Amino acid sequence: MMVTRDWTSSGWLPASPRLAANATADGSEVGKWAGRTRRREGEFAGAAGRIESGGSGEFDVGLLRIAVQPSLDHVKSIVEEGKKLPNPPNLVPLTASISSEFLTPSAIYLKIAANAKTGHSFLFESAATTETIGRYSFIGADPRKTLVSGPKHGLEADPLPRLDAELSKYRVAAVPSLRLPPMTGGAVGYVGYDCVKYFEPRTRRDDMKDVLEVPESLFMLYDTIVAVDHFFQKVLVITYLHVPPPDAPSTALAEAYDTGRKTIADTLHILQNAPLRLPEQGPVSLEQQYASNIGQAGYEAHVNTLKQHILTGDIIQAVPSQRIARPTDLHPFNIYRHLRTVNPSPYLFYINCSTFQIIGASPELLAKADPLTHRIITHPIAGTVTRGATPAEDTALANTLSSSLKDRAEHIMLVDLARNDINRVCDPLTTRVDQLMVVQKFSHVQHLVSEVSGLLRPGLTRFDAFRSIFPAGTVSGAPKIRAMQLIAALEREKRGVYAGAVGYFGYASLDPFTGEEEEGAMDTCIALRTMVFKDHTAYLQAGGGIVWDSVPQEEYEETMNKARGGMRGIEGAERGVSEGFGGVNEGKGVEGGVDGRRKVDLGSG
């Protein structure tokens, strides 16, 4: 029997079982209305209103009376109790909330980013908004620290040990009464596909052309984030109080508390009072064309080459790709704003890396670690068909996909590969296939999706699990190492962010009952349906799984179907801008090569 599911099955950090169980109506607003007075449009004082001294943690934001939780007295007791533990906590979360009635995640991001001191910021969203699935959106700017790696970027080595060492410096105190979202701070960023050479040296090639010249990895460390709770319709500002060292003056803890309270107050004041300014956007041209790095003929040649390797038994499957460049005068956030409407997905993200931006609507979870259950989860996706023009056609196409022997065989092979990756770091007796070949419907395509999970073995970490799964077999092939070697020999260009991982690693926390240290959360998606925006050019990349009976033309068309969501995001945003400015003619056509070797008609679908 065919099982179908919308894209609500996963997303950024769904509420944990413990949090969901506690998420009752008393998670209501801390602030209370003191009355109603109309403010002058655009009024913004820049400061956070009146902040009281002492342990109450209360302050005013406009007409709202806000209370920071926990109070200073509570923080003092947490710190004193922590001194009894072998590894005392050195971070204490502070938080306050307001209603999200007039604050969308995009509006929050624009306000926070506009008032940031640096060019680094992020927005994580999900198309799903139930109590336990995709419940939160997350926004951050002005990271405390940024870690980059790669040639010309300071560290040409595995980026995970340095990230692990940085995160391991901190332990978050347990404050069960706060009922915080799973993500309260930590490292946000990406690990590019090419980092696999550090995890598996046999895949290394030193002759790969670096077209995009972006870091191989980039992580921003955040002590302050904004979380939007879509279930309770409130906005939480969360910041970490850094516990002073034991030899600090007696007033140091109160001063640290006041610093955290001021951070929250300033942030809430920005959200409540700062004017919402859309990105500066000039006129755009709709006559720009797409240019593939290899074109249709080149991609089909790669397919035929890989089929020969499959027929000789060298590999079972491989996933080649093509990169498509599109010049545009759009502001990158305007692309994201349109992409999230035309291609809603479990993992929506906009990451400003200062000199370039990453814009994505990924359907596929790569690796997730649940700190409560210690299970490692991955979601292999393989098997694709387009959406139908009518509900009946859509269902018929889904039935065709779920009954396709080719797609089912390819999918089962990749599920086995995922089980093997999980078994390398998990107890094999705990490894299970939680879902098998469920049809998930996205904006432009339908996929076969499964879920594989296992219990992490003692002595291993989330970073070990990440290395074992990375990159997913769905973007490399099987056997994975040999497939990656052949892909590199054909593509001859670094993939960069594409097919890597985008996501978040949290700080370690202390169990509220035992005081034992628990590894932080991990939630990463595969950088699919993702574009890198740099120097007024959007770079899209898409691939497909090649097996022995693949038809080259059909495989090429599949890559174009996968890229179409991003293309529509760009084109729709450009049309919106041009209608506002007027007088811009719409162009058509897609170039299939950087030198105009082939023009591809995308059609009207």
C-alpha positions in Angstrom: 0.0 0.0 0.0 1.3 3.4 -0.9 1.8 5.8 2.0 1.9 9.5 1.3 3.0 12.3 3.5 3.4 16.1 3.1 6.6 17.9 3.9 5.6 18.2 7.6 7.4 15.0 8.6 10.7 16.8 9.5 12.2 20.2 10.0 14.4 22.3 12.2 14.4 20.9 15.7 10.9 19.7 16.5 10.0 19.9 20.1 11.5 17.1 22.2 9.0 14.6 23.9 9.9 16.2 27.3 9.3 19.7 26.0 6.1 18.8 24.2 4.7 17.1 27.3 5.4 20.3 29.3 4.1 22.6 26.6 0.8 23.5 28.2 -1.2 26.7 28.3 0.9 28.1 31.2 3.6 28.8 28.7 1.8 32.1 28.3 3.3 35.5 27.9 5.5 36.9 30.7 4.8 40.5 29.7 1.5 42.1 30.4 -0.3 45.0 28.6 -0.3 48.2 30.6 -2.5 50.0 28.2 -2.7 51.0 24.5 -1.2 54.1 23.0 -0.4 54.7 19.3 3.3 55.2 18.6 4.6 57.4 15.8 5.5 55.3 12.8 9.2 54.4 12.7 9.9 55.6 16.3 12.9 53.9 17.7 14.9 55.1 20.6 17.6 52.5 20.4 17.8 51.9 24.1 15.7 49.3 26.0 13.6 51.3 28.2 13.8 51.2 32.0 15.8 48.3 33.6 15.4 47.9 37.3 18.4 46.9 39.4 18.3 44.0 41.8 17.0 40.5 41.4 13.6 41.0 39.8 14.8 40.9 36.2 11.9 43.1 35.1 12.1 45.9 32.6 9.8 47.9 30.3 9.6 47.5 26.5 7.2 50.2 25.3 4.0 49.5 27.1 4.9 45.9 28.1 6.3 44.9 31.4 8.7 42.1 30.8 10.2 39.7 33.3 13.5 37.9 32.5 13.6 34.3 33.7 15.2 32.9 35.8 15.6 35.7 38.4 19.0 36.7 39.7 18.2 34.9 43.0 17.4 31.7 41.1 20.6 32.1 39.0 22.6 32.4 42.2 21.0 29.2 43.6 21.7 27.4 40.2 25.4 28.4 40.4 25.7 27.4 44.0 24.2 24.0 43.3 26.4 23.6 40.3 29.5 23.9 42.4 28.7 20.5 43.8 29.0 18.8 40.4 32.2 17.4 38.9 31.8 19.7 35.9 29.8 22.8 37.1 27.7 24.7 34.5 29.3 27.8 33.1 26.3 28.9 31.0 22.9 29.8 32.4 20.1 30.5 29.9 18.1 33.7 30.4 14.9 34.4 28.5 11.9 36.6 28.0 9.0 36.6 25.6 6.5 38.7 23.8 3.6 38.0 21.5 4.4 37.1 17.9 1.1 38.5 16.6 2.8 41.1 14.4 6.2 39.6 14.0 6.9 37.1 11.3 10.3 35.3 11.2 11.3 37.3 8.1 10.4 40.6 9.8 12.4 39.6 13.0 15.4 38.6 10.9 15.4 41.9 9.0 15.1 43.9 12.2 17.9 42.0 14.0 20.2 41.9 11.0 19.7 45.7 10.3 20.9 46.5 13.8 23.8 44.0 13.8 27.4 45.0 14.1 28.7 42.3 11.7 27.6 40.8 8.4 27.0 37.3 9.8 23.4 36.2 10.6 20.9 33.4 9.9 17.3 32.5 9.7 16.0 28.9 10.0 12.4 28.1 9.2 10.2 25.1 8.4 7.1 24.8 6.3 5.6 22.6 9.1 4.2 24.3 12.2 2.6 21.7 14.5 3.3 21.2 18.2 6.1 18.7 17.7 7.1 19.1 14.1 8.7 22.3 12.9 7.3 24.2 15.8 10.1 26.8 16.0 11.9 29.3 13.7 15.3 30.6 14.8 17.0 33.9 14.1 20.5 35.1 15.1 23.0 37.9 14.3 26.3 39.1 15.6 27.8 35.7 16.6 30.3 35.7 19.4 32.8 33.9 17.2 33.1 32.6 13.6 35.0 29.5 12.6 36.0 29.0 9.0 38.1 26.4 7.2 39.5 25.5 3.8 42.4 26.7 1.6 42.9 30.4 2.0 40.8 30.3 5.1 43.2 29.5 7.8 42.6 25.8 8.4 42.9 23.1 5.8 41.9 20.1 7.9 38.9 18.4 9.4 36.8 21.3 10.8 34.9 19.2 13.4 37.7 18.7 16.1 38.0 22.5 16.4 34.2 22.9 16.5 34.0 20.2 19.1 36.7 21.7 21.2 35.0 25.1 21.1 31.6 23.7 22.1 33.1 21.5 24.8 34.2 24.5 26.7 30.7 25.2 27.8 28.0 23.4 29.8 24.5 24.8 30.0 22.8 24.6 33.4 19.4 22.8 33.5 16.5 25.2 34.2 13.4 22.9 33.7 11.0 25.7 34.5 12.0 27.7 31.4 10.7 25.1 28.9 13.0 26.3 26.2 13.1 25.2 22.6 15.7 22.5 21.7 17.9 25.2 20.1 19.0 27.9 22.5 22.4 28.8 21.0 25.5 27.1 19.7 27.1 26.7 16.3 25.2 27.5 13.1 26.6 27.0 9.7 27.6 24.4 7.1 30.1 21.7 6.3 30.8 21.7 2.5 30.8 18.5 0.5 34.5 18.7 -0.1 35.3 18.2 3.6 34.8 14.5 2.9 38.5 14.3 1.9 39.3 14.8 5.6 36.9 12.1 6.8 37.9 9.6 4.0 41.3 10.4 2.6 40.9 8.1 -0.4 38.5 10.6 -1.9 41.0 13.4 -1.9 41.9 15.1 -5.2 44.1 18.2 -5.3 43.3 19.1 -8.9 39.7 20.2 -8.3 38.8 23.6 -9.6 37.4 26.0 -7.0 34.8 28.0 -8.8 33.0 29.6 -5.9 36.0 30.1 -3.6 33.9 29.9 -0.4 35.2 28.3 2.8 35.0 24.5 3.1 33.1 25.0 6.3 31.8 28.0 8.3 30.2 28.0 11.8 28.9 31.0 13.7 28.8 30.6 17.5 25.8 32.2 19.1 25.1 33.1 22.7 21.9 35.0 21.9 19.2 33.9 19.5 15.5 34.7 18.9 13.1 31.8 18.7 9.5 32.0 17.3 7.2 29.5 18.9 4.5 29.0 16.2 2.4 26.8 18.5 2.0 29.3 21.3 2.5 32.3 19.0 5.2 34.0 21.0 8.8 35.2 20.4 11.5 34.2 22.8 14.8 36.0 23.2 17.3 33.6 24.7 20.8 34.6 25.9 23.5 32.8 27.9 24.8 34.2 31.1 28.5 33.3 31.4 29.2 32.2 34.9 32.2 34.1 36.3 35.2 32.1 37.5 35.4 31.2 41.2 38.0 33.9 41.9 35.9 36.7 40.4 34.6 39.5 42.6 31.4 38.9 44.6 29.5 41.3 42.3 30.5 39.6 39.1 27.5 37.3 38.9 25.1 40.2 39.3 26.9 42.2 36.7 26.8 39.2 34.3 23.1 38.9 35.0 22.6 42.6 34.2 24.5 42.2 31.0 22.3 39.4 29.9 19.2 41.2 30.9 20.2 44.2 28.9 20.9 42.0 25.9 17.4 40.7 26.1 15.9 44.1 26.6 17.8 45.7 23.7 16.7 42.8 21.4 13.0 43.0 22.4 13.1 46.8 22.0 14.4 46.4 18.5 11.7 43.8 17.7 8.9 46.1 19.1 10.1 49.5 18.0 12.7 49.4 15.2 11.2 50.2 11.8 10.9 47.3 9.4 13.1 48.1 6.4 13.1 45.8 3.4 16.4 45.1 1.7 17.5 47.9 -0.5 16.6 46.8 -4.0 17.2 48.5 -7.3 15.8 47.7 -10.8 16.4 44.2 -12.1 16.7 42.8 -15.6 14.6 39.8 -16.6 16.8 39.0 -19.6 19.5 37.2 -17.7 20.0 33.6 -18.6 21.1 30.4 -16.8 24.4 28.8 -17.6 25.3 25.2 -16.8 28.9 24.3 -16.2 28.5 21.2 -18.4 25.3 21.6 -20.3 22.9 18.8 -21.3 25.3 17.0 -23.5 28.0 17.1 -20.8 25.7 15.7 -18.2 24.4 12.9 -20.4 28.0 12.0 -21.2 28.7 11.7 -17.4 25.6 9.5 -17.1 26.9 7.2 -19.8 30.3 7.0 -18.3 28.9 6.1 -14.9 26.6 3.4 -16.5 29.7 1.7 -17.9 31.2 1.6 -14.4 28.0 0.1 -13.1 27.8 -2.5 -15.9 31.4 -3.6 -15.1 30.6 -4.0 -11.4 32.8 -1.0 -10.3 29.8 0.7 -8.5 26.1 0.1 -8.1 25.0 3.7 -8.2 26.4 7.2 -8.4 25.0 10.8 -8.2 26.6 13.2 -10.6 25.4 16.9 -10.7 25.5 20.0 -12.7 26.0 23.6 -11.5 23.8 26.4 -12.9 24.8 30.0 -12.6 22.3 32.9 -12.9 23.4 36.5 -12.7 20.8 38.7 -11.0 20.6 42.2 -9.4 18.3 40.9 -6.7 19.1 41.2 -3.1 19.7 37.6 -1.9 17.1 37.9 0.9 14.5 38.8 -1.7 15.3 35.5 -3.4 14.8 33.7 -0.1 11.5 35.5 0.6 10.1 34.3 -2.7 11.7 30.8 -2.5 10.0 30.0 0.8 6.6 30.6 -0.8 7.1 28.7 -4.0 9.2 25.8 -2.6 8.0 25.3 1.1 10.2 22.6 2.7 11.1 21.1 6.1 14.4 22.9 6.1 14.3 26.6 5.0 17.4 28.7 5.6 19.1 31.9 4.9 22.6 32.3 6.1 24.5 35.5 5.6 28.2 34.7 5.6 29.2 38.3 5.1 30.8 38.0 1.6 28.3 35.4 0.3 24.9 34.0 1.2 23.4 30.5 1.4 19.7 30.2 0.4 18.0 26.9 0.7 14.8 24.9 0.8 16.1 21.4 1.6 13.7 18.4 1.8 16.2 16.0 3.3 17.5 15.5 6.9 21.1 14.4 6.9 21.9 13.6 10.6 20.1 14.5 13.8 21.1 13.6 17.4 18.4 13.7 20.1 20.1 14.5 23.4 17.3 12.9 25.3 17.2 9.5 23.6 20.8 9.5 22.2 19.4 8.2 18.9 21.0 9.2 15.6 18.5 9.7 12.8 18.9 10.0 9.0 16.3 10.3 6.2 17.4 8.8 2.8 15.5 10.2 -0.1 15.6 8.5 -3.5 13.0 8.2 -6.2 11.5 11.3 -7.7 8.5 12.2 -9.9 7.0 15.6 -10.7 3.8 16.9 -9.2 0.5 16.6 -11.1 -1.5 19.4 -12.5 -4.7 18.0 -10.7 -5.2 16.0 -7.5 -6.0 13.0 -9.5 -2.9 13.3 -11.7 -0.8 13.9 -8.6 -2.1 10.7 -7.0 -1.5 8.8 -10.2 2.1 10.0 -10.3 2.6 9.1 -6.7 1.3 5.6 -7.4 3.6 5.3 -10.3 6.6 6.3 -8.2 5.8 4.0 -5.3 5.3 1.0 -7.7 8.4 1.7 -9.9 10.7 -1.2 -9.7 13.7 1.0 -10.6 13.0 3.6 -8.0 12.2 1.0 -5.3 15.4 -0.9 -6.0 17.5 2.3 -5.9 15.8 3.4 -2.7 16.2 0.1 -0.9 19.9 0.1 -1.8 20.3 3.6 -0.3 18.4 2.6 2.8 20.8 -0.3 3.2 23.7 2.2 2.8 22.1 4.4 5.5 21.8 1.4 7.8 25.5 0.6 7.2 26.4 4.2 8.0 24.3 4.2 11.2 25.7 0.8 12.3 29.3 2.1 12.2 28.5 4.3 15.2 25.4 2.8 16.7 24.7 -0.5 18.4 23.5 -2.7 15.5 20.8 -4.3 17.7 19.2 -0.8 18.1 19.3 0.1 14.4 15.9 0.1 12.8 14.1 1.4 9.7 11.4 3.5 11.3 9.7 4.4 8.0 10.2 2.8 4.6 9.4 4.3 1.2 6.9 6.9 2.2 5.8 9.3 -0.6 6.4 12.9 0.4 5.0 15.7 -1.6 6.9 18.9 -2.1 6.1 22.0 -4.2 7.5 20.7 -7.5 8.3 17.0 -7.0 7.4 13.9 -5.0 10.0 11.7 -3.3 10.3 8.3 -1.8 11.5 8.9 1.8 12.6 6.5 4.6 13.9 7.0 8.1 16.8 5.0 9.7 17.9 5.4 13.3 20.1 3.8 15.9 21.3 4.3 19.5 24.8 5.9 19.6 27.4 3.6 21.1 29.0 4.6 24.4 32.3 6.5 23.9 31.2 7.9 20.5 29.9 11.4 19.8 27.5 13.2 17.5 30.6 14.3 15.5 31.5 10.6 15.0 27.9 10.0 13.7 28.1 13.0 11.4 31.4 11.8 9.9 29.9 8.3 9.4 26.8 9.5 7.6 28.5 12.4 5.6 27.9 12.8 2.8 24.6 11.0 2.3 24.5 8.1 -0.1 21.7 10.0 -1.9 24.2 12.6 -3.1 27.2 10.3 -3.6 26.3 6.7 -4.5 27.2 3.1 -3.6 29.7 1.9 -2.7 30.2 5.4 -1.4 33.9 5.9 -1.6 34.3 4.6 -5.1 31.3 6.5 -6.3 32.7 9.8 -4.9 36.1 9.1 -6.7 34.3 8.7 -10.0 32.2 11.7 -9.5 35.2 13.9 -8.7 37.0 12.5 -11.8 34.0 13.6 -14.0 33.0 16.9 -12.4 36.5 18.2 -11.8 35.1 21.1 -9.7 34.6 21.4 -6.0 31.0 21.1 -5.1 31.3 23.6 -2.2 28.2 23.9 -0.1 26.1 21.7 -2.4 25.5 18.2 -1.1 27.2 19.1 2.1 25.3 19.8 5.4 23.6 22.9 6.8 22.5 23.0 10.4 23.3 23.5 14.0 25.3 21.9 16.9 24.3 22.9 20.4 26.2 23.2 23.6 26.3 20.4 26.1 23.8 20.5 28.9 23.5 19.1 32.4 20.8 16.6 33.3 18.4 18.3 35.7 18.1 15.2 37.9 21.5 13.6 37.8 23.7 16.5 37.0 25.5 14.4 34.3 26.7 16.1 31.2 24.6 15.4 28.1 25.9 16.1 24.6 24.2 18.9 22.8 21.7 18.5 20.0 22.6 18.2 16.3 20.3 18.9 13.5 21.6 19.0 9.9 20.0 18.8 6.5 21.6 18.1 3.1 22.4 21.2 1.1 19.9 20.3 -1.7 17.6 22.8 -3.4 20.2 25.2 -2.2 21.9 28.1 -3.9 25.0 30.1 -3.1 24.7 33.8 -3.8 28.0 35.6 -4.5 29.0 38.6 -6.5 25.5 39.2 -8.0 25.3 35.6 -9.2 23.1 32.8 -7.8 24.7 29.3 -8.2 22.2 26.4 -8.1 23.3 22.7 -8.3 21.3 19.5 -8.8 22.0 15.9 -9.4 20.3 12.5 -9.7 21.0 8.9 -8.9 22.3 6.8 -11.9 21.8 3.1 -12.0 22.4 0.5 -14.8 19.2 1.2 -16.7 19.1 5.0 -16.4 18.1 7.0 -19.5 20.5 9.9 -19.9 17.9 12.4 -21.1 15.5 11.5 -18.3 18.3 11.9 -15.8 19.1 15.3 -17.1 15.5 16.4 -17.0 15.3 15.2 -13.4 18.1 17.6 -12.4 16.3 20.4 -14.1 13.1 19.5 -12.2 15.0 19.6 -9.0 16.5 23.0 -9.8 13.2 24.5 -11.0 12.1 25.5 -7.5 15.2 27.7 -7.1 14.8 29.1 -10.6 11.2 30.0 -9.8 12.4 31.6 -6.6 14.7 33.9 -8.6 12.3 34.6 -11.4 9.4 35.3 -9.2 11.3 37.7 -7.1 12.6 39.5 -10.2 9.0 39.8 -11.5 7.9 41.2 -8.3 10.6 43.8 -8.3 10.2 44.7 -12.0 6.5 45.3 -11.5 7.3 47.7 -8.7 9.8 49.6 -10.8 8.1 49.0 -14.2 9.6 49.2 -17.7 11.5 45.9 -17.5 11.1 43.4 -20.2 10.8 39.7 -19.4 13.4 37.4 -21.0 13.2 33.7 -21.5 15.6 30.8 -22.2 18.1 28.9 -20.2 21.7 28.5 -21.3 23.1 25.0 -21.0 26.8 25.9 -20.9 29.0 28.8 -19.8 29.9 29.4 -23.4 26.3 29.0 -24.7 26.9 25.5 -26.0 23.3 24.5 -25.6 20.0 26.3 -24.8 17.5 24.4 -22.7 13.7 25.1 -22.7 12.4 24.7 -19.2 8.8 24.7 -20.5 6.0 26.3 -18.6 5.6 23.7 -15.8 
